[in-house]
Amino acid sequence: MSVQREHSIGYLFLQTALGLFFLVSGIWTLQGSSGNEIAVAIKSVLKGDNAQICCIVFGIIEVLAGIFLLLRMFVTFSAPIDTILMIIIMIAWIASIILIDFIEHGALPAGNITSVLKWLKAFAYHLLVLGAVITVKD
């Protein structure tokens, strides 16, 4: 027996925005663009082929996550598959938060108020995306 999920319009907007965010970010990461924060963070930590491979892996995960989240609005996936895919998306996003906000060279604030505020804003943005993933997971 299939269970029909009913969600508010806000939930659908959140899931659509999240799906599009991951899709666009993944395409951008696959291009290795210098403006994409994940690609920049990977390239600041790794060099050469290792950086390229990591950008491809992160990009593919993001593209697939975006497609999955957009399809999920129209297709009902079995509970185990749905849960596993959402956990993979959460783990990948947590890894990117750690990479971008903590490991990347110069990621942590240097001490002046401007750099602290910029870091807090970026960190809050990344936590908002993680919160959206957790919300859409349920």
Backbone as CSV, one residue per row, in Angstrom:
resi,resn,N_x,N_y,N_z,CA_x,CA_y,CA_z,C_x,C_y,C_z
1,MET,0.846,-1.162,0.000,0.000,0.000,0.000,0.901,1.237,0.000
2,SER,0.622,2.175,-0.878,1.448,3.377,-0.931,0.856,4.454,-0.029
3,VAL,1.763,5.218,0.554,1.346,6.287,1.456,1.438,7.601,0.702
4,GLN,0.367,8.339,0.660,0.330,9.615,-0.022,0.793,10.711,0.933
5,ARG,1.804,11.500,0.518,2.288,12.593,1.348,1.577,13.883,0.961
6,GLU,1.136,14.619,1.944,0.541,15.928,1.698,1.432,16.976,2.336
7,HIS,1.788,17.975,1.543,2.669,19.016,2.041,2.103,20.378,1.684
8,SER,2.517,21.351,2.432,2.078,22.724,2.200,2.775,23.293,0.970
9,ILE,2.276,24.417,0.517,2.883,25.102,-0.625,4.299,25.559,-0.272
10,GLY,4.509,25.937,0.987,5.846,26.336,1.433,6.838,25.191,1.331
11,TYR,6.388,24.000,1.687,7.233,22.810,1.595,7.613,22.550,0.139
12,LEU,6.646,22.667,-0.767,6.923,22.450,-2.189,7.891,23.496,-2.741
13,PHE,7.727,24.750,-2.318,8.684,25.785,-2.732,10.072,25.468,-2.208
14,LEU,10.152,25.033,-0.958,11.441,24.697,-0.349,12.105,23.544,-1.098
15,GLN,11.341,22.509,-1.406,11.909,21.365,-2.111,12.315,21.741,-3.536
16,THR,11.520,22.556,-4.205,11.873,23.005,-5.552,13.144,23.842,-5.529
17,ALA,13.209,24.785,-4.610,14.394,25.637,-4.504,15.632,24.814,-4.178
18,LEU,15.496,23.863,-3.277,16.614,23.016,-2.883,17.069,22.147,-4.054
19,GLY,16.128,21.569,-4.783,16.475,20.768,-5.954,17.198,21.587,-7.006
20,LEU,16.676,22.775,-7.296,17.330,23.651,-8.275,18.701,24.115,-7.795
21,PHE,18.806,24.412,-6.485,20.084,24.824,-5.906,21.144,23.752,-6.122
22,PHE,20.815,22.498,-5.770,21.786,21.421,-5.926,22.095,21.152,-7.397
23,LEU,21.103,21.210,-8.255,21.313,20.975,-9.679,22.264,22.014,-10.272
24,VAL,21.993,23.283,-10.018,22.828,24.360,-10.559,24.220,24.328,-9.940
25,SER,24.295,24.140,-8.623,25.584,24.083,-7.947,26.415,22.905,-8.454
26,GLY,25.755,21.774,-8.697,26.470,20.606,-9.211,27.017,20.841,-10.602
27,ILE,26.222,21.450,-11.468,26.698,21.764,-12.822,27.879,22.717,-12.738
28,TRP,27.773,23.696,-11.874,28.840,24.677,-11.689,30.096,24.003,-11.138
29,THR,29.935,23.082,-10.199,31.078,22.368,-9.641,31.725,21.488,-10.703
30,LEU,30.930,20.826,-11.526,31.473,19.987,-12.598,32.291,20.803,-13.597
31,GLN,31.921,22.064,-13.770,32.679,22.925,-14.668,33.985,23.389,-14.039
32,GLY,34.131,23.150,-12.721,35.355,23.569,-12.027,35.479,25.076,-11.956
33,SER,34.354,25.747,-11.986,34.331,27.205,-12.021,34.976,27.805,-10.781
34,SER,35.724,28.860,-10.988,36.409,29.505,-9.867,35.439,30.278,-8.978
35,GLY,34.204,30.494,-9.424,33.224,31.191,-8.609,32.429,30.272,-7.698
36,ASN,32.510,28.970,-7.914,31.777,27.998,-7.111,32.550,27.708,-5.842
37,GLU,31.915,27.907,-4.679,32.632,27.796,-3.419,33.125,26.391,-3.128
38,ILE,32.424,25.366,-3.574,32.898,24.001,-3.344,34.138,23.727,-4.191
39,ALA,34.098,24.120,-5.456,35.261,23.919,-6.331,36.464,24.700,-5.813
40,VAL,36.239,25.928,-5.366,37.333,26.748,-4.823,37.914,26.101,-3.569
41,ALA,37.043,25.610,-2.686,37.509,24.974,-1.446,38.303,23.711,-1.748
42,ILE,37.810,22.906,-2.676,38.527,21.673,-3.045,39.891,22.013,-3.625
43,LYS,39.926,22.996,-4.517,41.186,23.356,-5.172,42.166,24.043,-4.219
44,SER,41.659,24.611,-3.114,42.584,25.220,-2.154,43.208,24.166,-1.238
45,VAL,42.537,23.025,-1.101,43.041,21.958,-0.239,43.823,20.921,-1.048
46,LEU,43.310,20.572,-2.215,43.953,19.568,-3.066,44.474,20.218,-4.337
47,LYS,45.403,19.562,-4.974,45.974,20.086,-6.220,45.887,19.031,-7.312
48,GLY,45.938,19.463,-8.548,46.043,18.572,-9.700,44.858,17.659,-9.915
49,ASP,45.198,16.399,-10.233,44.163,15.410,-10.555,43.259,15.102,-9.375
50,ASN,43.817,15.106,-8.165,42.991,14.830,-6.977,41.890,15.875,-6.829
51,ALA,42.222,17.134,-7.055,41.229,18.205,-6.971,40.167,18.028,-8.059
52,GLN,40.614,17.668,-9.258,39.683,17.482,-10.371,38.729,16.325,-10.091
53,ILE,39.256,15.223,-9.564,38.421,14.061,-9.251,37.400,14.414,-8.180
54,CYS,37.831,15.115,-7.132,36.907,15.515,-6.059,35.832,16.465,-6.574
55,CYS,36.193,17.388,-7.452,35.197,18.297,-8.041,34.170,17.503,-8.847
56,ILE,34.632,16.518,-9.588,33.711,15.700,-10.376,32.777,14.915,-9.461
57,VAL,33.326,14.300,-8.401,32.503,13.520,-7.478,31.460,14.401,-6.799
58,PHE,31.904,15.556,-6.241,30.958,16.465,-5.589,29.920,16.972,-6.580
59,GLY,30.352,17.300,-7.786,29.432,17.794,-8.804,28.381,16.774,-9.176
60,ILE,28.801,15.526,-9.359,27.850,14.463,-9.703,26.862,14.244,-8.564
61,ILE,27.358,14.227,-7.329,26.459,14.048,-6.187,25.440,15.182,-6.136
62,GLU,25.891,16.414,-6.362,24.969,17.550,-6.317,23.941,17.499,-7.442
63,VAL,24.377,17.167,-8.647,23.445,17.083,-9.781,22.406,15.996,-9.516
64,LEU,22.865,14.824,-9.081,21.926,13.736,-8.792,20.988,14.092,-7.638
65,ALA,21.512,14.800,-6.631,20.669,15.236,-5.512,19.583,16.188,-6.003
66,GLY,19.962,17.126,-6.870,18.982,18.066,-7.416,17.913,17.366,-8.230
67,ILE,18.334,16.440,-9.085,17.375,15.689,-9.901,16.449,14.870,-9.004
68,PHE,17.038,14.189,-8.005,16.248,13.380,-7.086,15.217,14.233,-6.349
69,LEU,15.634,15.395,-5.843,14.711,16.245,-5.091,13.587,16.774,-5.975
70,LEU,13.901,17.091,-7.229,12.858,17.563,-8.138,11.919,16.422,-8.545
71,LEU,12.482,15.246,-8.819,11.643,14.090,-9.167,10.772,13.649,-8.002
72,ARG,11.291,13.811,-6.809,10.596,13.367,-5.601,9.239,14.060,-5.426
73,MET,9.061,15.207,-6.069,7.780,15.902,-5.981,6.705,15.198,-6.808
74,PHE,7.130,14.424,-7.816,6.183,13.795,-8.729,6.166,12.274,-8.633
75,VAL,7.261,11.692,-8.123,7.408,10.248,-8.061,7.579,9.835,-6.610
76,THR,6.915,8.775,-6.204,7.084,8.258,-4.854,8.117,7.139,-4.890
77,PHE,9.220,7.355,-4.182,10.266,6.351,-4.084,9.971,5.459,-2.882
78,SER,10.470,4.232,-2.926,10.277,3.351,-1.774,10.989,3.953,-0.571
79,ALA,10.467,3.690,0.615,10.986,4.310,1.841,12.475,4.087,2.052
80,PRO,13.005,2.860,1.892,14.441,2.687,2.127,15.304,3.474,1.136
81,ILE,14.918,3.475,-0.140,15.693,4.207,-1.148,15.637,5.700,-0.875
82,ASP,14.456,6.205,-0.586,14.267,7.618,-0.284,15.126,8.032,0.911
83,THR,15.094,7.254,1.964,15.865,7.570,3.177,17.352,7.520,2.906
84,ILE,17.816,6.503,2.206,19.250,6.375,1.910,19.735,7.543,1.069
85,LEU,18.980,7.909,0.040,19.394,9.025,-0.813,19.415,10.346,-0.048
86,MET,18.433,10.563,0.814,18.418,11.797,1.602,19.593,11.830,2.587
87,ILE,19.947,10.686,3.158,21.104,10.635,4.067,22.388,10.916,3.298
88,ILE,22.513,10.395,2.086,23.693,10.676,1.253,23.788,12.167,0.969
89,ILE,22.664,12.801,0.650,22.658,14.247,0.388,23.094,15.009,1.643
90,MET,22.566,14.612,2.803,22.948,15.294,4.050,24.433,15.127,4.344
91,ILE,24.957,13.935,4.184,26.378,13.690,4.452,27.249,14.499,3.498
92,ALA,26.871,14.528,2.215,27.644,15.309,1.242,27.619,16.792,1.586
93,TRP,26.462,17.314,2.013,26.382,18.730,2.345,27.158,19.034,3.628
94,ILE,27.102,18.149,4.617,27.889,18.351,5.842,29.381,18.336,5.502
95,ALA,29.788,17.429,4.608,31.193,17.396,4.176,31.584,18.702,3.497
96,SER,30.684,19.243,2.678,31.006,20.511,2.016,31.053,21.667,3.014
97,ILE,30.201,21.644,4.034,30.264,22.681,5.075,31.611,22.630,5.780
98,ILE,32.041,21.440,6.154,33.332,21.286,6.833,34.457,21.758,5.921
99,LEU,34.398,21.355,4.667,35.434,21.734,3.705,35.470,23.241,3.462
100,ILE,34.311,23.824,3.204,34.253,25.244,2.858,34.494,26.145,4.068
101,ASP,33.838,25.837,5.193,33.857,26.759,6.330,34.980,26.520,7.331
102,PHE,35.594,25.337,7.292,36.597,25.050,8.310,37.956,24.624,7.759
103,ILE,37.997,23.859,6.667,39.272,23.319,6.188,39.920,24.202,5.129
104,GLU,39.110,24.794,4.265,39.664,25.614,3.180,40.641,26.636,3.741
105,HIS,41.732,26.841,3.007,42.729,27.824,3.435,42.087,29.202,3.545
106,GLY,42.186,29.795,4.707,41.608,31.103,4.945,40.120,31.070,5.206
107,ALA,39.566,29.900,5.493,38.117,29.799,5.706,37.694,30.427,7.024
108,LEU,38.453,30.168,8.084,38.102,30.728,9.385,38.458,32.213,9.424
109,PRO,37.687,33.005,10.158,37.926,34.456,10.181,39.291,34.806,10.765
110,ALA,39.858,35.889,10.231,41.208,36.309,10.624,41.216,37.109,11.917
111,GLY,40.106,37.575,12.388,40.082,38.297,13.645,39.393,39.645,13.572
112,ASN,39.410,40.312,12.417,38.698,41.581,12.347,37.203,41.316,12.187
113,ILE,36.412,42.274,12.557,34.962,42.093,12.617,34.359,41.785,11.246
114,THR,34.910,42.376,10.192,34.383,42.150,8.848,34.544,40.694,8.441
115,SER,35.712,40.121,8.693,35.926,38.729,8.303,35.088,37.782,9.162
116,VAL,34.904,38.121,10.435,34.062,37.296,11.307,32.618,37.326,10.820
117,LEU,32.110,38.503,10.471,30.729,38.624,9.993,30.530,37.909,8.658
118,LYS,31.507,38.023,7.745,31.409,37.327,6.460,31.395,35.816,6.670
119,TRP,32.241,35.330,7.589,32.283,33.903,7.860,30.967,33.436,8.476
120,LEU,30.444,34.198,9.434,29.178,33.830,10.075,28.030,33.809,9.074
121,LYS,28.031,34.766,8.161,26.982,34.807,7.143,27.061,33.580,6.238
122,ALA,28.258,33.229,5.779,28.432,32.057,4.917,28.067,30.772,5.667
123,PHE,28.487,30.687,6.923,28.191,29.502,7.736,26.682,29.373,7.958
124,ALA,26.012,30.497,8.246,24.556,30.488,8.440,23.847,30.052,7.152
125,TYR,24.327,30.528,6.015,23.760,30.138,4.716,23.889,28.628,4.520
126,HIS,25.043,28.076,4.829,25.249,26.636,4.669,24.365,25.841,5.636
127,LEU,24.174,26.367,6.845,23.290,25.706,7.805,21.825,25.786,7.361
128,LEU,21.447,26.885,6.707,20.085,26.994,6.163,19.822,25.906,5.123
129,VAL,20.800,25.677,4.251,20.642,24.627,3.247,20.540,23.266,3.938
130,LEU,21.386,23.030,4.955,21.316,21.764,5.684,19.964,21.616,6.380
131,GLY,19.471,22.683,6.966,18.145,22.645,7.602,17.051,22.340,6.599
132,ALA,17.174,22.890,5.392,16.191,22.608,4.338,16.253,21.139,3.924
133,VAL,17.462,20.591,3.826,17.600,19.173,3.485,16.948,18.309,4.557
134,ILE,17.183,18.639,5.813,16.604,17.875,6.928,15.074,17.994,6.905
135,THR,14.564,19.185,6.637,13.118,19.399,6.586,12.477,18.613,5.445
136,VAL,13.106,18.646,4.283,12.570,17.964,3.105,12.707,16.449,3.263
137,LYS,13.660,16.005,4.070,13.875,14.568,4.293,12.641,13.895,4.874
138,ASP,11.936,14.599,5.756,10.798,13.993,6.464,9.564,13.897,5.621
